[in-house]
Amino acid sequence: AQSVTQLGSHVSVSEGALVLLRCNYSSSVPPYLFWYVQYPNQGLQLLLKYTTGATLVKGINGFEAEFKKSETSFHLTKPSAHMSDAAEYFCAARDSGYSTLTFGKGTMLLVSP
Amino acid sequence: DTGVSQNPRHKITKRGQNVTFRCDPISEHNRLYWYRQTLGQGPEFLTYFQNEAQLEKSRLLSDRFSAERPKGSFSTLEIQRTEQGDSAMYLCASSLERGTDGYTFGSGTRLTVV
């Protein structure tokens, strides 16, 4: 069964600093990969996705992620953090031919002034 | 398109009571999913429907849980004889069948069992 690992339950950055949130998946066949953001007491909002094609994908709010098959990774980055980026971020994977998403445990991004 | 709507947003119930949640998906989405999220965890899959057919259920979905999607439109999730361990955020999501678009989530129903 697919599993998704997010390294670091909390990541703290200063406003303007690089954001790097890590995600690794377990399957030998690359799945579809997604990053979601969740603000307090709200549902999850899709940031970006990788299905096929270009391995560097761009999403909303200046985020991007790079799929690396050799590392089974799909890390999320943003060049310059903004206070409004403070939220919880979830990486998710969906195996081709299956319908359900498997989520990581999430990483809380804290942004200090 | 108003997105995925869930009601109620919050529910406080006494242990042993039954509760029912409702989800209205995006109208053109034929797949509907229920997930449960507890504090400090990512969402965990409970069940999903394609149109009115319930195609998959997680082992997390005990006999006290039942979900329906009559006529392939809105869905309800019922929990009977609630336990304190049922306290969680219950998330509904919908998607198109092709699946590469990801899910659209509702805002969730937060259940507190006292």
Contacts between the chains, C-beta under 8 A, distances in Angstrom:
chain1	res1	chain2	res2	distance
A	4	B	42	7.7
A	9	B	40	7.4
A	32	B	99	7.2
A	32	B	100	6.2
A	34	B	102	5.0
A	36	B	102	8.0
A	36	B	105	7.7
A	41	B	107	7.7
A	41	B	108	7.9
A	41	B	110	7.4
A	42	B	107	5.5
A	42	B	108	7.5
A	43	B	4	7.4
A	43	B	6	7.9
A	43	B	91	6.0
A	43	B	93	7.9
A	43	B	105	3.8
A	43	B	106	5.2
A	43	B	107	4.5
A	43	B	108	5.3
A	44	B	43	7.2
A	44	B	91	7.2
A	44	B	93	7.9
A	44	B	103	7.9
A	44	B	105	4.4
A	45	B	105	7.4
A	46	B	102	4.8
A	46	B	103	7.5
A	46	B	104	7.4
A	49	B	100	7.4
A	49	B	101	7.6
A	49	B	102	5.3
A	51	B	100	4.5
A	90	B	42	5.3
A	90	B	43	7.3
A	92	B	42	7.7
A	92	B	102	8.0
A	94	B	99	6.6
A	99	B	31	6.7
A	99	B	48	6.0
A	99	B	50	7.8
A	99	B	55	7.1
A	99	B	56	6.9
A	99	B	99	6.4
A	100	B	33	7.1
A	100	B	45	4.9
A	100	B	48	6.4
A	100	B	56	6.8
A	101	B	33	7.9
A	101	B	43	7.9
A	101	B	45	7.3
A	101	B	102	7.7
A	101	B	103	6.4
A	102	B	45	7.4
A	103	B	42	3.4
A	103	B	43	5.0
A	103	B	44	7.5
A	104	B	42	5.3
A	105	B	40	7.1
A	105	B	41	5.7
A	105	B	42	5.0
A	106	B	40	7.7
A	106	B	41	7.3
A	106	B	42	5.1
